[in-house]
Amino acid sequence: MMYSREKYAELAGSLQLNFACDAPARDLLAGLLKVGGFTPVEKLISGRTAYVFGCGPSLRKDIMRIKKKKLIANGVLIAADGAARALLENGMTPGICVTDLDGDIPSIIKAGRLGCITIVHAHGDNMPALKEYVRMIPGVKLGTTQAAPKGHILNFGGFTDGDRAVYMAVHYNAAKIILFGMDFGRKVGEYSGKKGTALKLQKLAAGKRLLEELAANTKIPILNATGSKLKLRNIPSAGKNDGGP
């Protein structure tokens, strides 16, 4: 299920986001990367379990639980932005980090040095960050956009880093997707940052709706192992063997 540009335009309008600058941001990122091909990401995801870590309040406990159960040997860890720091703090390096560069940049750089592939998202509000950070982060080879895809800048779908990571895992045919730190509540997690908290909560609500829509339109199992046990439509709770609480 690819992302509906009409759906994004609707969301951007309701949140007063800078939709008009998404295409210029995409073109800026394309010029900074000057690479092509998503093959490394496809190899990491296709046919494997994708463990996707959001930045919700449950993240720290979720990581401790999955670490204790040693469930990640045959899967790929996908961090949404600041979740990379939480994983690194627990001695776990994400295989992929999905970010629009508004999180913990030092941790994303560290993860890149340890072999993590960073996928940078370009949108109308982060062009200064693209210029400042893209070439600082090792392992930035791939780009995404909310505008029409162009060259090696693709549009998997999704709205926030967390749900966009799930859309990406579906795109590359993960065997199964398990969600951690995806609280979607009224509190921003410590790894998400506090800047623009009210807007973050609105974006999280939009991301939740998109995840629920995605789950209804894919045959790939998506399971929720977030410790808060928030109910997500079309996404059943994960059992203990899949990292559930």
C-alpha positions as protocol buffer text, in pm:
chain_id: "A"
residue {
  index: 1
  type: MET
  ca { x: 0 y: 0 z: 0 }
}
residue {
  index: 2
  type: MET
  ca { x: 172 y: 313 z: -115 }
}
residue {
  index: 3
  type: TYR
  ca { x: 115 y: 652 z: 37 }
}
residue {
  index: 4
  type: SER
  ca { x: -171 y: 863 z: -95 }
}
residue {
  index: 5
  type: ARG
  ca { x: -50 y: 1211 z: -184 }
}
residue {
  index: 6
  type: GLU
  ca { x: -408 y: 1328 z: -149 }
}
residue {
  index: 7
  type: LYS
  ca { x: -411 y: 1189 z: 207 }
}
residue {
  index: 8
  type: TYR
  ca { x: -89 y: 1371 z: 286 }
}
residue {
  index: 9
  type: ALA
  ca { x: -219 y: 1696 z: 141 }
}
residue {
  index: 10
  type: GLU
  ca { x: -522 y: 1662 z: 367 }
}
residue {
  index: 11
  type: LEU
  ca { x: -302 y: 1601 z: 672 }
}
residue {
  index: 12
  type: ALA
  ca { x: -63 y: 1881 z: 583 }
}
residue {
  index: 13
  type: GLY
  ca { x: -353 y: 2122 z: 552 }
}
residue {
  index: 14
  type: SER
  ca { x: -505 y: 2024 z: 885 }
}
residue {
  index: 15
  type: LEU
  ca { x: -169 y: 2062 z: 1060 }
}
residue {
  index: 16
  type: GLN
  ca { x: -68 y: 2376 z: 868 }
}
residue {
  index: 17
  type: LEU
  ca { x: 249 y: 2214 z: 733 }
}
residue {
  index: 18
  type: ASN
  ca { x: 456 y: 2350 z: 446 }
}
residue {
  index: 19
  type: PHE
  ca { x: 338 y: 2117 z: 169 }
}
residue {
  index: 20
  type: ALA
  ca { x: 456 y: 2349 z: -108 }
}
residue {
  index: 21
  type: CYS
  ca { x: 821 y: 2308 z: -11 }
}
residue {
  index: 22
  type: ASP
  ca { x: 824 y: 1927 z: 0 }
}
residue {
  index: 23
  type: ALA
  ca { x: 935 y: 1895 z: -363 }
}
residue {
  index: 24
  type: PRO
  ca { x: 1222 y: 2147 z: -324 }
}
residue {
  index: 25
  type: ALA
  ca { x: 1329 y: 1963 z: -7 }
}
residue {
  index: 26
  type: ARG
  ca { x: 1325 y: 1634 z: -200 }
}
residue {
  index: 27
  type: ASP
  ca { x: 1544 y: 1786 z: -471 }
}
residue {
  index: 28
  type: LEU
  ca { x: 1783 y: 1927 z: -211 }
}
residue {
  index: 29
  type: LEU
  ca { x: 1823 y: 1583 z: -52 }
}
residue {
  index: 30
  type: ALA
  ca { x: 1876 y: 1421 z: -392 }
}
residue {
  index: 31
  type: GLY
  ca { x: 2162 y: 1662 z: -457 }
}
residue {
  index: 32
  type: LEU
  ca { x: 2320 y: 1594 z: -120 }
}
residue {
  index: 33
  type: LEU
  ca { x: 2309 y: 1215 z: -155 }
}
residue {
  index: 34
  type: LYS
  ca { x: 2398 y: 1162 z: -521 }
}
residue {
  index: 35
  type: VAL
  ca { x: 2359 y: 787 z: -483 }
}
residue {
  index: 36
  type: GLY
  ca { x: 2102 y: 538 z: -593 }
}
residue {
  index: 37
  type: GLY
  ca { x: 1946 y: 206 z: -511 }
}
residue {
  index: 38
  type: PHE
  ca { x: 1768 y: 74 z: -203 }
}
residue {
  index: 39
  type: THR
  ca { x: 1918 y: -274 z: -236 }
}
residue {
  index: 40
  type: PRO
  ca { x: 2097 y: -272 z: 105 }
}
residue {
  index: 41
  type: VAL
  ca { x: 1769 y: -197 z: 282 }
}
residue {
  index: 42
  type: GLU
  ca { x: 1580 y: -459 z: 84 }
}
residue {
  index: 43
  type: LYS
  ca { x: 1837 y: -723 z: 181 }
}
residue {
  index: 44
  type: LEU
  ca { x: 1801 y: -634 z: 548 }
}
residue {
  index: 45
  type: ILE
  ca { x: 1421 y: -646 z: 549 }
}
residue {
  index: 46
  type: SER
  ca { x: 1292 y: -890 z: 287 }
}
residue {
  index: 47
  type: GLY
  ca { x: 1171 y: -1215 z: 440 }
}
residue {
  index: 48
  type: ARG
  ca { x: 1280 y: -1121 z: 792 }
}
residue {
  index: 49
  type: THR
  ca { x: 1106 y: -999 z: 1104 }
}
residue {
  index: 50
  type: ALA
  ca { x: 1123 y: -620 z: 1128 }
}
residue {
  index: 51
  type: TYR
  ca { x: 1133 y: -487 z: 1484 }
}
residue {
  index: 52
  type: VAL
  ca { x: 1025 y: -122 z: 1459 }
}
residue {
  index: 53
  type: PHE
  ca { x: 1101 y: 102 z: 1757 }
}
residue {
  index: 54
  type: GLY
  ca { x: 912 y: 428 z: 1804 }
}
residue {
  index: 55
  type: CYS
  ca { x: 997 y: 691 z: 2064 }
}
residue {
  index: 56
  type: GLY
  ca { x: 698 y: 658 z: 2295 }
}
residue {
  index: 57
  type: PRO
  ca { x: 715 y: 646 z: 2676 }
}
residue {
  index: 58
  type: SER
  ca { x: 719 y: 263 z: 2674 }
}
residue {
  index: 59
  type: LEU
  ca { x: 1036 y: 244 z: 2466 }
}
residue {
  index: 60
  type: ARG
  ca { x: 1293 y: 193 z: 2742 }
}
residue {
  index: 61
  type: LYS
  ca { x: 1100 y: -92 z: 2906 }
}
residue {
  index: 62
  type: ASP
  ca { x: 1019 y: -246 z: 2569 }
}
residue {
  index: 63
  type: ILE
  ca { x: 1387 y: -260 z: 2480 }
}
residue {
  index: 64
  type: MET
  ca { x: 1479 y: -416 z: 2814 }
}
residue {
  index: 65
  type: ARG
  ca { x: 1212 y: -683 z: 2761 }
}
residue {
  index: 66
  type: ILE
  ca { x: 1320 y: -776 z: 2408 }
}
residue {
  index: 67
  type: LYS
  ca { x: 1685 y: -771 z: 2513 }
}
residue {
  index: 68
  type: LYS
  ca { x: 1614 y: -1008 z: 2802 }
}
residue {
  index: 69
  type: LYS
  ca { x: 1423 y: -1248 z: 2576 }
}
residue {
  index: 70
  type: LYS
  ca { x: 1694 y: -1241 z: 2307 }
}
residue {
  index: 71
  type: LEU
  ca { x: 1435 y: -1228 z: 2031 }
}
residue {
  index: 72
  type: ILE
  ca { x: 1621 y: -1027 z: 1772 }
}
residue {
  index: 73
  type: ALA
  ca { x: 1876 y: -1270 z: 1632 }
}
residue {
  index: 74
  type: ASN
  ca { x: 1688 y: -1335 z: 1307 }
}
residue {
  index: 75
  type: GLY
  ca { x: 1535 y: -994 z: 1254 }
}
residue {
  index: 76
  type: VAL
  ca { x: 1630 y: -638 z: 1174 }
}
residue {
  index: 77
  type: LEU
  ca { x: 1605 y: -352 z: 1422 }
}
residue {
  index: 78
  type: ILE
  ca { x: 1455 y: -37 z: 1272 }
}
residue {
  index: 79
  type: ALA
  ca { x: 1480 y: 277 z: 1485 }
}
residue {
  index: 80
  type: ALA
  ca { x: 1259 y: 579 z: 1439 }
}
residue {
  index: 81
  type: ASP
  ca { x: 1491 y: 875 z: 1492 }
}
residue {
  index: 82
  type: GLY
  ca { x: 1563 y: 911 z: 1867 }
}
residue {
  index: 83
  type: ALA
  ca { x: 1494 y: 543 z: 1929 }
}
residue {
  index: 84
  type: ALA
  ca { x: 1846 y: 489 z: 1796 }
}
residue {
  index: 85
  type: ARG
  ca { x: 1983 y: 640 z: 2119 }
}
residue {
  index: 86
  type: ALA
  ca { x: 1772 y: 411 z: 2335 }
}
residue {
  index: 87
  type: LEU
  ca { x: 1894 y: 104 z: 2147 }
}
residue {
  index: 88
  type: LEU
  ca { x: 2257 y: 215 z: 2164 }
}
residue {
  index: 89
  type: GLU
  ca { x: 2228 y: 276 z: 2538 }
}
residue {
  index: 90
  type: ASN
  ca { x: 2135 y: -91 z: 2570 }
}
residue {
  index: 91
  type: GLY
  ca { x: 2418 y: -221 z: 2354 }
}
residue {
  index: 92
  type: MET
  ca { x: 2199 y: -276 z: 2048 }
}
residue {
  index: 93
  type: THR
  ca { x: 2280 y: -117 z: 1712 }
}
residue {
  index: 94
  type: PRO
  ca { x: 1985 y: -64 z: 1477 }
}
residue {
  index: 95
  type: GLY
  ca { x: 2026 y: -198 z: 1127 }
}
residue {
  index: 96
  type: ILE
  ca { x: 1823 y: 93 z: 991 }
}
residue {
  index: 97
  type: CYS
  ca { x: 1738 y: 437 z: 1128 }
}
residue {
  index: 98
  type: VAL
  ca { x: 1451 y: 636 z: 978 }
}
residue {
  index: 99
  type: THR
  ca { x: 1475 y: 1007 z: 1053 }
}
residue {
  index: 100
  type: ASP
  ca { x: 1374 y: 1354 z: 946 }
}
residue {
  index: 101
  type: LEU
  ca { x: 1667 y: 1489 z: 1151 }
}
residue {
  index: 102
  type: ASP
  ca { x: 1474 y: 1645 z: 1438 }
}
residue {
  index: 103
  type: GLY
  ca { x: 1597 y: 1395 z: 1697 }
}
residue {
  index: 104
  type: ASP
  ca { x: 1927 y: 1296 z: 1858 }
}
residue {
  index: 105
  type: ILE
  ca { x: 2180 y: 1362 z: 1581 }
}
residue {
  index: 106
  type: PRO
  ca { x: 2490 y: 1249 z: 1780 }
}
residue {
  index: 107
  type: SER
  ca { x: 2329 y: 908 z: 1836 }
}
residue {
  index: 108
  type: ILE
  ca { x: 2232 y: 878 z: 1470 }
}
residue {
  index: 109
  type: ILE
  ca { x: 2592 y: 960 z: 1375 }
}
residue {
  index: 110
  type: LYS
  ca { x: 2721 y: 700 z: 1623 }
}
residue {
  index: 111
  type: ALA
  ca { x: 2485 y: 436 z: 1487 }
}
residue {
  index: 112
  type: GLY
  ca { x: 2603 y: 517 z: 1135 }
}
residue {
  index: 113
  type: ARG
  ca { x: 2963 y: 463 z: 1240 }
}
residue {
  index: 114
  type: LEU
  ca { x: 2860 y: 122 z: 1373 }
}
residue {
  index: 115
  type: GLY
  ca { x: 2710 y: 21 z: 1038 }
}
residue {
  index: 116
  type: CYS
  ca { x: 2350 y: 142 z: 1063 }
}
residue {
  index: 117
  type: ILE
  ca { x: 2192 y: 253 z: 735 }
}
residue {
  index: 118
  type: THR
  ca { x: 2025 y: 589 z: 783 }
}
residue {
  index: 119
  type: ILE
  ca { x: 1725 y: 681 z: 572 }
}
residue {
  index: 120
  type: VAL
  ca { x: 1671 y: 1057 z: 571 }
}
residue {
  index: 121
  type: HIS
  ca { x: 1330 y: 1205 z: 506 }
}
residue {
  index: 122
  type: ALA
  ca { x: 1297 y: 1543 z: 334 }
}
residue {
  index: 123
  type: HIS
  ca { x: 1001 y: 1773 z: 393 }
}
residue {
  index: 124
  type: GLY
  ca { x: 926 y: 2141 z: 370 }
}
residue {
  index: 125
  type: ASP
  ca { x: 1028 y: 2221 z: 727 }
}
residue {
  index: 126
  type: ASN
  ca { x: 1367 y: 2049 z: 752 }
}
residue {
  index: 127
  type: MET
  ca { x: 1575 y: 2191 z: 468 }
}
residue {
  index: 128
  type: PRO
  ca { x: 1821 y: 2366 z: 705 }
}
residue {
  index: 129
  type: ALA
  ca { x: 1875 y: 2035 z: 888 }
}
residue {
  index: 130
  type: LEU
  ca { x: 1929 y: 1854 z: 557 }
}
residue {
  index: 131
  type: LYS
  ca { x: 2201 y: 2100 z: 464 }
}
residue {
  index: 132
  type: GLU
  ca { x: 2368 y: 2075 z: 805 }
}
residue {
  index: 133
  type: TYR
  ca { x: 2354 y: 1706 z: 888 }
}
residue {
  index: 134
  type: VAL
  ca { x: 2316 y: 1478 z: 585 }
}
residue {
  index: 135
  type: ARG
  ca { x: 2685 y: 1474 z: 500 }
}
residue {
  index: 136
  type: MET
  ca { x: 2783 y: 1440 z: 866 }
}
residue {
  index: 137
  type: ILE
  ca { x: 2606 y: 1108 z: 917 }
}
residue {
  index: 138
  type: PRO
  ca { x: 2787 y: 792 z: 800 }
}
residue {
  index: 139
  type: GLY
  ca { x: 2566 y: 547 z: 618 }
}
residue {
  index: 140
  type: VAL
  ca { x: 2319 y: 796 z: 472 }
}
residue {
  index: 141
  type: LYS
  ca { x: 2257 y: 638 z: 135 }
}
residue {
  index: 142
  type: LEU
  ca { x: 1881 y: 658 z: 98 }
}
residue {
  index: 143
  type: GLY
  ca { x: 1617 y: 928 z: 95 }
}
residue {
  index: 144
  type: THR
  ca { x: 1241 y: 954 z: 124 }
}
residue {
  index: 145
  type: THR
  ca { x: 985 y: 1220 z: 46 }
}
residue {
  index: 146
  type: GLN
  ca { x: 618 y: 1300 z: 94 }
}
residue {
  index: 147
  type: ALA
  ca { x: 612 y: 1448 z: -257 }
}
residue {
  index: 148
  type: ALA
  ca { x: 625 y: 1246 z: -578 }
}
residue {
  index: 149
  type: PRO
  ca { x: 925 y: 1011 z: -582 }
}
residue {
  index: 150
  type: LYS
  ca { x: 1215 y: 1120 z: -796 }
}
residue {
  index: 151
  type: GLY
  ca { x: 1523 y: 918 z: -884 }
}
residue {
  index: 152
  type: HIS
  ca { x: 1660 y: 757 z: -568 }
}
residue {
  index: 153
  type: ILE
  ca { x: 1431 y: 957 z: -337 }
}
residue {
  index: 154
  type: LEU
  ca { x: 1129 y: 732 z: -280 }
}
residue {
  index: 155
  type: ASN
  ca { x: 790 y: 764 z: -116 }
}
residue {
  index: 156
  type: PHE
  ca { x: 708 y: 454 z: 88 }
}
residue {
  index: 157
  type: GLY
  ca { x: 419 y: 619 z: 265 }
}
residue {
  index: 158
  type: GLY
  ca { x: 369 y: 720 z: 626 }
}
residue {
  index: 159
  type: PHE
  ca { x: 378 y: 1050 z: 807 }
}
residue {
  index: 160
  type: THR
  ca { x: 598 y: 1030 z: 1117 }
}
residue {
  index: 161
  type: ASP
  ca { x: 930 y: 848 z: 1140 }
}
residue {
  index: 162
  type: GLY
  ca { x: 770 y: 552 z: 1320 }
}
residue {
  index: 163
  type: ASP
  ca { x: 481 y: 479 z: 1087 }
}
residue {
  index: 164
  type: ARG
  ca { x: 699 y: 558 z: 782 }
}
residue {
  index: 165
  type: ALA
  ca { x: 937 y: 285 z: 902 }
}
residue {
  index: 166
  type: VAL
  ca { x: 646 y: 39 z: 906 }
}
residue {
  index: 167
  type: TYR
  ca { x: 538 y: 142 z: 556 }
}
residue {
  index: 168
  type: MET
  ca { x: 897 y: 82 z: 444 }
}
residue {
  index: 169
  type: ALA
  ca { x: 903 y: -264 z: 601 }
}
residue {
  index: 170
  type: VAL
  ca { x: 582 y: -352 z: 417 }
}
residue {
  index: 171
  type: HIS
  ca { x: 724 y: -215 z: 91 }
}
residue {
  index: 172
  type: TYR
  ca { x: 1026 y: -443 z: 122 }
}
residue {
  index: 173
  type: ASN
  ca { x: 820 y: -750 z: 215 }
}
residue {
  index: 174
  type: ALA
  ca { x: 916 y: -815 z: 574 }
}
residue {
  index: 175
  type: ALA
  ca { x: 795 y: -1153 z: 696 }
}
residue {
  index: 176
  type: LYS
  ca { x: 643 y: -992 z: 1002 }
}
residue {
  index: 177
  type: ILE
  ca { x: 651 y: -649 z: 1167 }
}
residue {
  index: 178
  type: ILE
  ca { x: 652 y: -602 z: 1545 }
}
residue {
  index: 179
  type: LEU
  ca { x: 602 y: -259 z: 1701 }
}
residue {
  index: 180
  type: PHE
  ca { x: 771 y: -130 z: 2016 }
}
residue {
  index: 181
  type: GLY
  ca { x: 754 y: 214 z: 2175 }
}
residue {
  index: 182
  type: MET
  ca { x: 446 y: 299 z: 1971 }
}
residue {
  index: 183
  type: ASP
  ca { x: 229 y: 446 z: 2248 }
}
residue {
  index: 184
  type: PHE
  ca { x: 39 y: 709 z: 2048 }
}
residue {
  index: 185
  type: GLY
  ca { x: -81 y: 862 z: 2375 }
}
residue {
  index: 186
  type: ARG
  ca { x: -98 y: 1212 z: 2519 }
}
residue {
  index: 187
  type: LYS
  ca { x: 262 y: 1211 z: 2639 }
}
residue {
  index: 188
  type: VAL
  ca { x: 577 y: 1255 z: 2430 }
}
residue {
  index: 189
  type: GLY
  ca { x: 848 y: 1002 z: 2513 }
}
residue {
  index: 190
  type: GLU
  ca { x: 1187 y: 1105 z: 2646 }
}
residue {
  index: 191
  type: TYR
  ca { x: 1362 y: 996 z: 2326 }
}
residue {
  index: 192
  type: SER
  ca { x: 1132 y: 1199 z: 2104 }
}
residue {
  index: 193
  type: GLY
  ca { x: 1235 y: 1544 z: 2225 }
}
residue {
  index: 194
  type: LYS
  ca { x: 1006 y: 1812 z: 2361 }
}
residue {
  index: 195
  type: LYS
  ca { x: 1022 y: 2071 z: 2084 }
}
residue {
  index: 196
  type: GLY
  ca { x: 674 y: 2146 z: 1953 }
}
residue {
  index: 197
  type: THR
  ca { x: 507 y: 1894 z: 2184 }
}
residue {
  index: 198
  type: ALA
  ca { x: 149 y: 1989 z: 2089 }
}
residue {
  index: 199
  type: LEU
  ca { x: 226 y: 1948 z: 1719 }
}
residue {
  index: 200
  type: LYS
  ca { x: 408 y: 1621 z: 1786 }
}
residue {
  index: 201
  type: LEU
  ca { x: 95 y: 1483 z: 1950 }
}
residue {
  index: 202
  type: GLN
  ca { x: -113 y: 1584 z: 1649 }
}
residue {
  index: 203
  type: LYS
  ca { x: 136 y: 1417 z: 1417 }
}
residue {
  index: 204
  type: LEU
  ca { x: 133 y: 1102 z: 1630 }
}
residue {
  index: 205
  type: ALA
  ca { x: -245 y: 1087 z: 1602 }
}
residue {
  index: 206
  type: ALA
  ca { x: -212 y: 1111 z: 1224 }
}
residue {
  index: 207
  type: GLY
  ca { x: 56 y: 841 z: 1224 }
}
residue {
  index: 208
  type: LYS
  ca { x: -167 y: 612 z: 1428 }
}
residue {
  index: 209
  type: ARG
  ca { x: -448 y: 644 z: 1174 }
}
residue {
  index: 210
  type: LEU
  ca { x: -213 y: 568 z: 887 }
}
residue {
  index: 211
  type: LEU
  ca { x: -73 y: 259 z: 1060 }
}
residue {
  index: 212
  type: GLU
  ca { x: -423 y: 129 z: 1117 }
}
residue {
  index: 213
  type: GLU
  ca { x: -509 y: 186 z: 751 }
}
residue {
  index: 214
  type: LEU
  ca { x: -190 y: 15 z: 639 }
}
residue {
  index: 215
  type: ALA
  ca { x: -257 y: -290 z: 856 }
}
residue {
  index: 216
  type: ALA
  ca { x: -601 y: -324 z: 697 }
}
residue {
  index: 217
  type: ASN
  ca { x: -450 y: -327 z: 348 }
}
residue {
  index: 218
  type: THR
  ca { x: -151 y: -558 z: 374 }
}
residue {
  index: 219
  type: LYS
  ca { x: -117 y: -934 z: 417 }
}
residue {
  index: 220
  type: ILE
  ca { x: 205 y: -890 z: 616 }
}
residue {
  index: 221
  type: PRO
  ca { x: 135 y: -947 z: 987 }
}
residue {
  index: 222
  type: ILE
  ca { x: 179 y: -634 z: 1200 }
}
residue {
  index: 223
  type: LEU
  ca { x: 180 y: -695 z: 1576 }
}
residue {
  index: 224
  type: ASN
  ca { x: 189 y: -447 z: 1862 }
}
residue {
  index: 225
  type: ALA
  ca { x: 435 y: -529 z: 2142 }
}
residue {
  index: 226
  type: THR
  ca { x: 430 y: -181 z: 2298 }
}
residue {
  index: 227
  type: GLY
  ca { x: 422 y: -206 z: 2675 }
}
residue {
  index: 228
  type: SER
  ca { x: 138 y: 40 z: 2720 }
}
residue {
  index: 229
  type: LYS
  ca { x: -92 y: -210 z: 2547 }
}
residue {
  index: 230
  type: LEU
  ca { x: -263 y: 64 z: 2348 }
}
residue {
  index: 231
  type: LYS
  ca { x: -524 y: -89 z: 2120 }
}
residue {
  index: 232
  type: LEU
  ca { x: -460 y: -27 z: 1749 }
}
residue {
  index: 233
  type: ARG
  ca { x: -729 y: -110 z: 1496 }
}
residue {
  index: 234
  type: ASN
  ca { x: -632 y: -400 z: 1269 }
}
residue {
  index: 235
  type: ILE
  ca { x: -310 y: -456 z: 1466 }
}
residue {
  index: 236
  type: PRO
  ca { x: -334 y: -736 z: 1723 }
}
residue {
  index: 237
  type: SER
  ca { x: -125 y: -746 z: 2037 }
}
residue {
  index: 238
  type: ALA
  ca { x: 195 y: -950 z: 2011 }
}
residue {
  index: 239
  type: GLY
  ca { x: 226 y: -1265 z: 2214 }
}
residue {
  index: 240
  type: LYS
  ca { x: 515 y: -1325 z: 2450 }
}
residue {
  index: 241
  type: ASN
  ca { x: 706 y: -1520 z: 2185 }
}
residue {
  index: 242
  type: ASP
  ca { x: 700 y: -1208 z: 1967 }
}
residue {
  index: 243
  type: GLY
  ca { x: 816 y: -974 z: 2242 }
}
residue {
  index: 244
  type: GLY
  ca { x: 480 y: -877 z: 2380 }
}
residue {
  index: 245
  type: PRO
  ca { x: 445 y: -780 z: 2747 }
}
